[in-house]
Amino acid sequence: MDFHLSDKVVIVTGASRGLGAAAAEALSNEGARVLAAARSLGDLEALAAAHDGRIEPFRCDMRDGEAVTALVDAALERFGRLDCVVNNAGIAPAGSFLEMDVEVIKDVFRVNTLAPALLARAAAAHFVDEDKPGSIINVGSTSSLRGKPILAAYSASKGALLRLTEALSGEWARHGIRVNLIAPGAFLTAAQHQVVADEKMLAARLRKIPLRRMGQPPELGPLVCYLASPLSEFVTGACYVMDGGELAKL
């Protein structure tokens, strides 16, 4: 399928590995040019080297609000346009909420909720100024829909991101700006390393998933491309769950 992404420009945050890298690769493979943002340049540069100039690495700490909003200017300076933002960066420190340091809790909301909100707003302001349509894709989690013990701050931050997605989709639709959310379940990324390394823990985790496996990061790519594409121009305010059926059976 041709997603009509040739020469479109997309910002992808948290693009150095996992789902962010998979999104950046899929978009690049469809002809888009990607500003790939993350805190560390090492993995980003390796990703860019494999994509013949279509992926541009850019260092950005998502805790820094000014740096986050500056991503829009960076995309415009390097590529001359902006069509879509993929808010993928996130952190998920686990632990008892009673014992979690307040600064850790604040960090979770800075990265998982405030940063996507600021970047979405900066991108939307550009789309409005240019009188052009745009797409905002927020990467939430199944925790956006169900709170999870030991991940209270993460669940709350991702739940807030879903509500933000719904609110902005209604507010910005008249400008032709679409806002949608993808809610991944267990994907085989570095975040699942501890689970995968323990056979009993892995078996217990897979029993909760009807498809009896974790998702592979490249499986996220086609959905990101669709939501970035004009093919989805009637889709806004939607939440796409990708979890092997786990939420459906709860």
N, C-alpha and C positions, 0 to 999 in steps of 0.2 A: 504493500500500500504506500502511495506517495502522500506523505503528511504535509507537503507544500511548505517545508521549512527552509528551503534553499535561501541562504543569505540572511535569514532571520537572526536576530541577536538575543541571546538568553544569558541571564546571570544565574549561576547555580552556586549556592552556598554549601559549605561542608562538602566540597567536591574532591577532597584529597583521597577519599577511600569510600568503600561501602556503597550505599545507595546513591550518594552524591556523585561519586565517580561513575557509577553505572548510568545515571541520568545524563551526565555531561557527555559520556561516550555515545549514548544512543542519539542524543541531539546532534552531535557532530557527525555521526554516521548518516544522518538524514539531511545533512547540508547546512545545518545551523552553525553559527559562530558563537562560542561560549566563553564568557568571562567566568573562570572557575576560581572561586574564593575559598580560602581556608586559612588557618593560623600558620601552618607550616608549608613552606614552598617546595620542599623536597619531593614529596609524592605528586604535587601539582605539576612540577616541571617534567616529571617522568610521564605523566598523563598527557601533557601538552606535546611532548616530543613524539608521541605515538600517533598524533592526529594532524600533522602537517600544517600547523599554523591555525587550525580552526578552533583550538582551545588555547586561551590565553590565561596563564596563571596569575593570581593576584592575592597578595597576602592581606588578610583582614581578620581582626579579632572581633567576634560578634558581640563581645561585651562592651565594645566601644561604639556608642550610638552614632557619633560623627563619622567614624570609619565606615559603618554600615550604610549610612545614607550616601556617602561618597562613592559607593559602588556604582550608582547610576551615572554619575559624572565620568567615572573610569570607563564604563562601557561605551558612553558616547564619545569620549576622547579616542578610544582605541578602535572602535568599529563604526562610529558615526550614526548609530541608531540603537534603539532598544525596543524589543517586542514582548519579552516575557521574563518573569522572575520565578525561579524555583527556590523557595525557602526551605532548604533541607537541613541546615546545620542544627544540631541539637546535642544536649548532654543529658545523661540519665544516672546520676549518682544514686545508688541503692542504700537503704538503711532505715533504721527506726526513725520515724518523724519526731518522736520525743527527744531523740539524741542528736538529730542532725543540726549542725551549726547554722545559725541564721544566715551567715554570709553565703553558705552553700545553697540554701533555699533561694536567696536573692539571685544568685548566679544562674540557677535553673530558669527562673522567669526572665532574666535578662536575655539569655541565649535563645530559649525556646518560644517565648511569647513577644517580648518587647522588640527584639531585633527583627523578626519577621514583620511586625507591625510597622516599624520605622522604614524598612526597605520597601514594603508594599506601598506605603504612603508616598515615599519619594518617587517610586516608579509611576504611581498613578498620577502624581502631579505633572510628571513629564508627559504622560499620555494625554492628559487634559490640555496641557499647553500646546501640544502638537496636533490636537484634535484628531487623534488616531486611536484605534482599538488596542487593547493589550491584554495579556493573560498573567494572572498571579496564581502560582501553584504552591500551596502550602503542604509540606510533608508532616503529617501528624503521626498518629499511632493508633493502634487499637485501644491504647490508654486514653485517647480522645473521647472514646465512647464508654469505657468501663474503667473505673478507678482500680488500681492494683496495689495491694499491700506491699510495703517496703519500697514502693515507688510513688509515694503520695505527692511529693512536689512535682515530679515528672508528669504524673497523671493530671494534676491540676493545671500545669502549664500547657499540656497538649489539649486538654479539654477547653481551655480558654482560646487556644488557636482555632479550634473548630467553631466556636461561637463567633470569633472575630471573622472567620471566613464567611459565615452566613450573613453577618451584619454588613460587611463590606460588599458582598455580592449584590445585595439590595441597594446599597447606597451608591455604588458606582456603575450599575448596569446602564443607566441613562447615558453614560459616557462611552459605552462599548467596552468597558473593562470587566473582564470575567475573573472571578475568584473562586477557586475550587480547592479541595483538600484530598490528599491520598492518605489513607490510614493503614500502613503496613503492620503486619503481625511479626512473627518470628522469621527473620531473614538471616541467611548464613553470612554474617558479617563479623567483624572483630568484636562487636558488642556481645556476641554469643559464644565467645571463645571458652569461657569457663564452663558453659553448659556442654559444648561439643567435646571438651576434653575429658569429661566424666561420663562413662558409658551409662551408668544408672540414671544420672541426672538427664542425659540426653534422651534415654528411653522414656522416662517419665514426661519429659517435655513434649515429645512427639505423640504420646498417647492423647494429649489434649487437642491435637490438630487432626481433623478428620482425614486429610490427605496424607497424614503420617510422614510428612517431611517438612523441612524449612524451605522458605522461598530462596531462590537464587537472585542476587542483585540485578542481573540483566533482565529479569522478568518484569522489573519495574519500568524499564526504559520505554516500551511501547505506549504505556499509559501516559507517561510524562510527555512523550511526543504528541500524542493525541490531544491532550489538554493544552499544549502549547500551540497547536495547529488551528488554522481557520476551519478545519473540519468539525471542531467542537464549538463553533461560535454561538450555538444555542444552549450551551451547557454552562451554568454558573450556580454557585451556592451548593454544589454537590459534594458528597463525601464518598469516596471510592475505597472500600475495604478490600485489602489484599492480605488474607491471613490463612488460606487453606481451609476455610470453613470454621475456624475456631469460635468466632463470635456467634455464628449462626446456631451453634449447638448449645450455647450457654442458656 
